[in-house]
Amino acid sequence: MSDARERAVERVRVDAFVKVHGADGQELVFRTRDLSEHGLFLYTKVARLYPFKVGSTLSLELHDFDQQVTCKVVVVRVADPGSPENETFPAGFGVRIIECDEASRCALQTMIERVKPGEVY
């Protein structure tokens, strides 16, 4: 998927709690920086190397107020500490949603609609 397509959907700033399960069964906790119908950017303020690389497939649980989204995602980019992006935002990684059931897709849309009046970029 090209950057043009990824950027064609609106991304909204949202700070939500996320659990990620890797192929090895390891569970890690992150926060979201932003999200869209197609993906999310995840980070943690704890300095660490992420055990994921571009192409890694993960199971994700996104929790925000009373909404929960469960889906499968693929890592599409990693923003390492010291990168130009890291000067403004915490280091982390971007994921694209590749599988999401209808209930989770509706919950994601509700989250996006709730924060749309806020800052969109």
LINVENGI-V964659 format. One record per backbone hydrogen bond with DSSP energy under -1.0 kcal/mol. NH is the residue of the N-H (numbers start at 1). CO is the residue of the C=O. E is the energy in kcal/mol with one decimal. If there is no record, write none. Layout:
nh->[NH NH]
co->[CO CO]
e->[E E]
This chain:
nh->[6 7 12 13 17 18 19 20 21 22 25 28 30 31 32 33 35 36 40 41 42 43 55 56 58 59 60 61 62 63 64 67 69 71 72 73 74 75 76 77 79 83 87 88 89 92 93 94 95 96 97 98 99 105 106 107 108 109 110 111 112 113 114 115 116 118 121]
co->[2 3 35 119 63 30 61 28 59 26 22 20 18 43 16 41 12 39 95 34 93 31 75 53 73 21 71 19 69 17 67 64 62 60 99 58 96 56 94 94 92 80 84 85 85 79 42 77 40 74 38 72 72 101 102 103 104 105 106 107 108 109 110 111 112 115 11]
e->[-2.1 -2.6 -2.6 -1.3 -1.6 -2.5 -2.6 -2.9 -2.9 -2.3 -2.0 -2.5 -3.0 -2.7 -1.5 -2.6 -2.0 -2.7 -1.8 -2.0 -3.0 -2.2 -2.7 -2.6 -2.6 -2.5 -2.9 -2.6 -3.1 -3.2 -2.3 -2.8 -2.4 -2.2 -2.3 -2.7 -2.2 -2.5 -2.6 -1.4 -2.9 -2.0 -1.3 -1.4 -2.4 -1.6 -2.3 -2.3 -2.9 -2.6 -3.3 -2.7 -1.7 -2.5 -2.4 -2.1 -2.5 -2.2 -2.3 -2.2 -2.4 -2.7 -2.2 -1.4 -1.2 -2.1 -1.3]
